[in-house]
Amino acid sequence: MNRLREMQAAKPARPAQPVSLVRDLVSAIQIAPASKSRGKSPKKGKPPRRASSEFPGGASLFQRVFTRLGCEGRPPRFRAEFYPYASLVLTIRRREDAVYVRFSDLLQRAPRAVLEGAAALLLSRVYRRKAPRSLVAPYLNYARSNRTRGRISRMRRGRVRLVPTGPRGRHFDLEKMFEQLNEKYFSGNLQRPHIGWSTKSWRRQFGCYDPGPNQILLNRRMDHAAVPAVAVEYVLYHEMLHLKHPTRRSGCSLVSHSPEFRAEEKLFSDFVRARGILDHLAR
């Protein structure tokens, strides 16, 4: 563990964060700021920018929701469009007296009540108004439904590119590790997804499973001689459990870590030690 401390010493200290192993990349709602740059050429090595499509009646829909939420001042000029995001994303950006909005094109055929709920979520964030539950419920129910989540996964298979990194790192071979864990804990029943290391170091997570492209990625920061193998094995095992226990809907919520998932997670032979190592790395 001395080499582990040396690796940590090279990083600026920051408050400890809860250990995070997974990003649910098909989460029910993602609200992010839209890019401020317009009309720029894509950077070298990046895929070309996708084309947006018209949002008929989008401006008037946002004006109605703006009034219904009781937002202060005159309604801005709304410019709304559908955009082929890789997930169910809503974005909003204010520029002077105009507001630019993009909805995922998954919502193109959604009922009007769903679109109004999505608009209310965005405007409530920007104008700091509390949106009535009755207004946003249609969107949340639509986004969390099994049907929509299925559409998201199918869409991501075509829009998300597999990370070009392979499973073999400098210190750990994830493919070999997957096969060993599969035999030990899953009786060899799991089909191996694409496995690789992240192209960049992540600050707050150690691994993720994306069911769209069927891909497991581990934080490249863990491919280090100072990180014990048991910690890497545990993170990979955690992501493998997502293959066996997919995210499901429970009432009004989405559950990625069900009681069955958590119980099986603790079957990992060095569970306590591995969690302790990750707690240190998360600081």
C-alpha positions in Angstrom: 0.0 0.0 0.0 3.0 2.3 0.3 3.2 2.6 -3.5 -0.5 3.4 -3.5 0.1 6.3 -1.2 2.9 7.5 -3.5 0.4 7.5 -6.4 -2.1 9.4 -4.3 0.5 12.0 -3.2 0.9 13.1 -6.8 -2.7 14.3 -6.8 -4.1 17.4 -5.0 -6.0 16.4 -1.9 -9.7 16.8 -1.9 -12.6 15.7 0.4 -13.4 12.0 0.2 -16.3 11.1 -2.1 -18.6 8.1 -1.8 -17.3 5.2 -3.8 -18.9 5.3 -7.2 -18.6 2.3 -9.5 -21.1 2.8 -12.2 -22.7 5.4 -14.4 -26.1 4.6 -15.6 -25.7 6.0 -19.1 -29.3 5.5 -20.0 -30.6 7.3 -17.0 -34.2 8.6 -17.2 -33.3 12.3 -17.4 -30.1 14.1 -18.2 -30.2 17.9 -18.2 -27.0 19.5 -19.5 -26.0 22.9 -20.8 -25.9 23.0 -24.6 -22.6 23.9 -26.3 -22.0 27.7 -26.6 -20.1 27.3 -29.8 -22.1 27.4 -33.1 -20.8 27.0 -36.6 -17.4 25.7 -35.7 -15.7 22.9 -37.5 -15.5 19.6 -35.5 -12.1 18.9 -33.9 -9.7 16.5 -35.6 -10.5 12.9 -34.8 -14.1 13.7 -33.7 -17.2 12.5 -35.6 -19.1 15.1 -37.6 -21.8 17.0 -35.8 -25.2 15.4 -36.1 -28.1 17.3 -37.8 -31.0 18.6 -35.8 -34.6 18.5 -36.9 -37.5 20.9 -36.6 -39.7 21.0 -33.4 -43.1 22.1 -34.8 -44.9 24.3 -32.2 -41.9 24.1 -29.9 -41.7 27.9 -29.3 -45.4 28.2 -28.4 -45.2 25.1 -26.2 -42.4 26.7 -24.1 -44.2 30.0 -23.9 -47.3 28.3 -22.5 -45.2 26.4 -19.9 -43.2 29.6 -19.1 -46.5 31.3 -18.2 -47.9 28.3 -16.3 -44.8 28.2 -14.1 -45.2 31.9 -13.3 -41.7 32.8 -14.5 -40.9 36.4 -14.0 -40.6 38.9 -16.9 -41.5 38.7 -20.5 -41.2 35.3 -22.2 -37.9 35.1 -24.2 -37.7 34.1 -27.8 -37.7 30.3 -27.7 -35.9 28.3 -30.3 -36.6 24.6 -30.0 -35.4 21.6 -32.0 -34.9 17.9 -31.8 -31.4 16.6 -31.8 -30.0 13.0 -32.2 -28.3 12.7 -28.9 -26.9 9.3 -27.8 -29.3 9.2 -24.9 -32.5 10.8 -23.6 -31.1 14.3 -23.1 -32.7 17.7 -22.7 -30.6 20.9 -23.0 -31.3 24.5 -22.6 -29.1 27.6 -23.0 -29.8 31.3 -22.6 -28.2 33.9 -24.9 -29.2 37.5 -24.4 -33.0 37.6 -25.0 -33.2 34.1 -26.6 -33.4 30.6 -25.2 -32.1 27.7 -27.2 -33.6 24.3 -26.4 -32.8 20.8 -27.7 -34.8 17.7 -27.0 -33.6 14.2 -27.8 -35.2 13.0 -31.0 -36.6 10.1 -29.0 -39.3 12.5 -28.0 -40.4 13.4 -31.6 -43.6 11.3 -31.3 -44.2 11.8 -27.6 -47.6 13.1 -26.5 -47.9 16.8 -25.9 -48.2 16.3 -22.1 -44.8 14.5 -22.1 -43.2 17.4 -24.1 -44.7 20.0 -21.7 -43.4 18.0 -18.7 -39.9 18.0 -20.2 -40.2 21.8 -20.9 -41.3 22.4 -17.3 -38.2 20.5 -16.0 -35.9 22.6 -18.0 -37.5 26.0 -17.3 -37.8 25.2 -13.6 -34.0 24.8 -13.5 -33.2 28.0 -15.4 -35.8 30.2 -13.7 -35.7 28.5 -10.3 -39.4 27.8 -10.1 -40.9 24.7 -8.6 -42.8 22.8 -11.3 -46.0 21.1 -10.2 -45.7 17.4 -10.0 -48.8 16.9 -12.1 -47.0 18.8 -14.9 -43.7 16.9 -14.9 -45.1 13.4 -14.1 -46.1 12.5 -17.7 -42.4 13.1 -18.8 -40.9 11.2 -15.9 -43.3 8.3 -16.4 -42.5 8.2 -20.1 -38.7 8.4 -19.5 -38.7 5.7 -16.9 -40.9 3.2 -18.8 -39.5 -0.1 -19.9 -40.5 0.7 -23.5 -38.6 4.0 -23.5 -35.5 2.4 -21.9 -35.6 -0.3 -24.6 -35.7 2.3 -27.3 -32.7 4.1 -25.6 -30.7 0.9 -25.6 -31.5 0.2 -29.3 -30.6 3.7 -30.2 -27.3 3.7 -28.4 -26.2 0.6 -30.2 -26.1 2.7 -33.4 -24.9 6.0 -32.0 -22.4 5.1 -29.3 -19.0 4.0 -30.6 -17.1 1.3 -28.8 -14.1 2.6 -27.1 -11.0 1.6 -29.1 -9.0 0.6 -26.1 -8.6 -3.2 -25.6 -8.8 -5.2 -22.4 -5.1 -5.6 -22.0 -3.5 -2.8 -20.0 0.0 -2.3 -18.8 -0.6 -4.2 -15.6 -4.0 -5.9 -15.8 -5.7 -8.0 -18.5 -9.4 -7.5 -18.2 -10.3 -10.2 -20.6 -8.5 -12.9 -18.7 -9.9 -11.5 -15.4 -13.4 -11.5 -16.8 -13.1 -15.2 -17.7 -11.9 -16.1 -14.3 -14.6 -14.2 -12.5 -17.2 -15.6 -14.8 -16.3 -19.2 -13.9 -15.9 -18.4 -10.2 -19.1 -16.4 -9.6 -21.4 -17.0 -12.6 -20.7 -20.6 -13.6 -19.5 -19.3 -16.9 -23.0 -18.2 -18.0 -22.3 -14.5 -18.8 -21.7 -13.6 -22.4 -18.6 -11.4 -22.6 -19.3 -7.8 -23.7 -16.8 -5.4 -25.1 -14.3 -4.7 -22.4 -11.7 -2.0 -22.3 -10.0 0.8 -20.3 -11.3 4.4 -20.4 -9.5 6.7 -22.8 -9.2 9.3 -20.0 -8.9 9.1 -16.3 -12.2 9.6 -14.4 -12.3 11.4 -11.1 -15.3 10.0 -9.4 -15.9 6.5 -10.7 -14.0 3.3 -11.2 -16.1 1.6 -13.9 -19.2 1.6 -15.9 -21.5 -0.7 -17.9 -23.4 0.7 -20.9 -26.1 -1.7 -22.1 -26.6 0.1 -25.4 -23.3 -0.9 -27.0 -22.9 -3.7 -24.4 -19.6 -2.3 -23.1 -17.8 -2.4 -19.8 -15.1 0.2 -19.2 -12.8 0.5 -16.2 -11.0 3.7 -15.2 -7.6 3.7 -16.7 -6.3 5.2 -13.4 -6.7 1.7 -12.0 -4.2 0.1 -14.5 -1.4 1.0 -12.1 1.2 -1.1 -10.4 0.3 0.5 -7.0 -3.4 -0.7 -7.3 -3.9 -4.2 -5.9 -5.4 -6.7 -8.3 -8.2 -7.4 -5.9 -9.6 -3.9 -6.3 -9.6 -4.2 -10.1 -11.3 -7.6 -9.9 -14.0 -6.2 -7.6 -14.8 -3.3 -9.9 -15.0 -5.6 -12.9 -17.1 -8.0 -10.9 -19.5 -5.2 -10.0 -19.9 -4.2 -13.6 -20.5 -7.9 -14.5 -23.4 -7.9 -12.0 -25.1 -5.3 -14.2 -25.1 -7.8 -17.0 -27.0 -10.2 -14.7 -29.2 -7.6 -13.0 -30.2 -5.0 -15.5 -31.6 -1.6 -14.4 -35.4 -2.0 -13.8 -38.3 0.1 -12.9 -39.7 -0.1 -9.3 -42.7 2.0 -8.8 -41.8 5.6 -9.8 -38.0 4.9 -9.6 -35.3 3.2 -11.6 -33.2 0.7 -9.7 -29.7 -0.1 -10.8 -28.6 -1.7 -7.6 -31.4 -3.9 -6.4 -31.4 -5.9 -3.1 -30.5 -9.0 -5.1 -27.6 -7.1 -6.8 -26.3 -5.9 -3.4 -26.6 -9.3 -1.8 -24.7 -10.9 -4.7 -22.1 -8.2 -4.7 -21.1 -9.1 -1.1 -20.3 -12.7 -2.3 -17.0 -11.3 -3.7 -14.4 -13.1 -1.7 -12.4 -10.0 -0.7 -15.4 -7.6 -0.6 -14.4 -5.6 2.6 -10.7 -5.3 1.6 -11.6 -4.2 -2.0 -14.0 -1.6 -0.8 -11.4 -0.3 1.6 -8.9 0.1 -1.2 -11.4 2.0 -3.4 -12.3 4.3 -0.5 -8.6 5.3 -0.4 -8.5 5.8 -4.1 -11.6 7.9 -4.0 -10.0 10.5 -1.7 
